[in-house]
């Protein structure tokens, strides 16, 4: 049995990014994915241009369209609309194409792929991990668990239960002729503790409804049935799927014996917007370099992964969580005094595009909400 430098479980953005960078660094990598590829995944598909920092190849083949404008509404009325004014747009992707592009880049550099092959068990023997799968056992010096919110790898590797805020979302795809494929729509107020969205693709809309704080107080299917017709979409014609999202809810240890956990399996999704692709790619990049350092003999390389995620992502998510708690507890006040404020769309665009940080804009938003509620 060949011994791989790293076994990566999950071929989503986190796992595929880790495989790409380890292969690029000359490491022997095996990427194991339970689903046949390419696989369809419910997702709004918004990708921050900041990910180009960690994926140094052309992502244009996976982009369906580019978003340069935001349109906010309150209970499907009182619109606020404008341009981001950012240096680069947000890319809108279909996940089956986007994820596959990263996987293909990793394979082109020498990473091995075993898809339609679920990891069913792990054991530690002879100073390496052995993963059990229907295709047989595979050995690796290190493991990266990147199998998403529903993944079981972290538990099988001995990680404790991961703390998180559990969000729920419904996502639907509607194919139609597009008159405007450059404006993303977000509606607040209709969904308590969450929002509705309609994200454009070149050939239609990705629409959804999500609850991000507290308990569900409205039927998400009913909300989508009201929202979709405002875009000329017949709800019965949409393919709709539900899925959980594990939002960041505090720093935690992300390494164990010769193993790391990355992406949504590590509960890194933004607690305010529920954005998951960017933190997944970032964590996959950092995980790959940490494993490479460990293989090179660098002391406490895996600990550095946890520390860097805390310092560069967790520090920002503390501010995102504070904004989320206030925004979703007082949404009418937040919409009036933050969303409708001059410059709000530009600030949100900067956050989504990686040109601003929560630590730079959150205090202003929090102060506006508190002032408006007094």
C-alpha positions, 0 to 999 in steps of 0.5 A, spaced: 500 500 500 503 506 497 503 511 503 501 518 501 503 524 505 496 527 506 489 524 505 484 529 504 477 527 505 472 532 501 473 535 494 469 541 496 473 548 496 477 547 502 479 540 500 480 541 493 484 547 495 488 543 500 490 538 495 492 543 489 497 547 494 500 540 497 501 537 490 504 544 488 509 543 493 511 536 491 507 532 496 503 526 494 496 527 495 490 523 495 483 526 495 477 522 497 470 524 495 464 520 497 460 523 491 461 522 484 464 528 481 462 533 478 456 534 484 451 539 484 451 542 491 445 547 493 449 554 494 448 561 492 454 561 489 457 568 491 465 568 490 469 573 493 475 576 488 479 575 495 480 568 493 485 569 488 490 570 493 489 563 495 488 560 488 493 562 483 490 560 476 484 563 472 477 562 475 474 565 469 472 558 466 467 557 472 464 564 473 457 564 470 456 572 471 459 578 475 455 582 480 457 589 481 451 591 484 446 590 490 439 591 491 436 591 499 429 590 500 425 590 507 419 586 506 420 586 499 419 593 499 423 600 501 428 598 496 436 601 496 440 599 490 447 601 488 454 599 485 459 596 490 464 601 487 469 596 489 476 594 485 473 587 482 466 584 482 463 578 486 463 572 481 457 568 481 458 560 480 455 554 479 458 549 484 459 543 480 463 547 475 467 551 480 469 546 485 471 541 479 475 547 476 479 546 483 479 539 483 482 539 476 487 543 477 490 539 483 489 533 479 493 536 473 499 537 479 499 530 481 494 529 486 490 523 486 482 523 486 478 517 488 471 520 488 464 516 489 468 513 495 466 515 502 471 514 508 468 509 513 473 509 518 480 511 521 485 508 525 492 510 527 497 505 526 505 505 525 505 513 525 500 514 520 493 514 519 489 509 515 482 510 512 477 505 510 473 506 504 469 501 499 475 502 494 480 499 500 484 502 505 489 508 504 495 510 508 497 517 509 502 521 514 497 526 515 489 527 514 485 534 512 478 533 514 474 537 509 467 534 508 463 539 510 457 541 515 454 534 515 461 530 515 463 525 520 471 525 519 472 530 524 468 525 529 472 519 527 479 522 527 477 524 535 475 531 534 471 533 540 464 536 538 465 543 534 461 549 537 457 553 532 451 556 531 446 552 526 443 555 521 438 552 516 437 554 509 433 552 503 436 553 496 433 553 489 435 554 482 431 557 477 433 557 469 430 563 465 432 569 460 436 574 464 435 582 463 440 583 469 445 578 471 449 583 475 445 585 481 444 581 487 438 581 491 437 581 499 431 582 502 430 583 510 424 583 514 420 577 511 424 572 514 425 573 522 432 572 524 435 571 517 434 573 509 431 572 502 436 572 497 436 572 489 443 571 486 444 572 478 447 567 474 447 567 466 442 563 465 437 564 471 437 565 479 439 562 485 434 563 490 434 562 497 431 563 504 435 562 511 435 563 518 441 565 521 440 566 529 435 563 533 429 559 532 425 558 525 419 563 526 416 562 518 416 557 513 421 558 509 418 554 503 412 559 504 417 565 504 420 563 497 413 562 494 412 569 495 419 571 493 420 568 487 414 571 483 417 578 484 422 575 479 417 572 474 419 565 477 414 560 478 416 556 485 413 550 482 418 550 477 424 550 481 428 545 484 429 546 492 433 543 497 435 544 504 441 544 508 444 546 514 450 551 515 455 551 521 456 558 523 462 560 526 461 561 534 468 562 537 475 559 536 476 552 537 482 547 536 482 545 529 488 540 529 489 533 533 494 527 532 497 528 525 490 531 522 487 538 521 479 540 520 478 545 514 472 549 511 465 548 514 467 542 517 471 547 522 465 551 522 468 557 519 462 560 515 460 567 517 455 568 522 452 575 519 452 573 511 453 565 512 458 566 507 462 559 506 466 559 500 471 564 502 473 561 509 473 554 506 478 556 501 482 560 506 482 554 511 484 549 505 490 554 503 493 554 510 492 547 512 496 545 506 502 549 508 501 547 515 501 540 513 507 541 508 511 544 514 510 538 518 512 534 513 518 538 512 520 537 520 517 544 522 516 544 530 508 545 532 506 546 524 499 543 526 498 548 532 500 554 527 494 552 523 489 553 529 493 559 531 493 562 524 485 561 523 484 564 529 488 570 528 486 571 521 479 569 521 476 568 528 478 575 530 474 578 524 468 573 526 468 576 533 465 582 530 461 579 525 457 575 530 456 582 534 453 585 528 449 579 527 446 579 534 444 586 533 442 586 526 437 580 527 435 582 534 433 589 531 432 588 524 427 594 522 432 599 526 438 596 523 435 596 516 433 604 517 439 606 520 444 602 517 442 599 510 439 605 508 445 609 510 449 613 505 455 608 503 452 602 506 452 598 499 459 600 498 461 598 505 458 591 504 461 591 497 468 592 500 466 586 506 464 581 500 470 583 496 475 583 501 477 590 501 475 592 508 474 588 514 469 587 519 474 590 524 474 596 520 466 597 519 462 593 525 463 598 530 460 604 526 454 599 524 453 597 531 453 604 534 448 606 528 443 600 531 444 602 538 443 609 537 437 608 532 434 603 538 434 608 543 
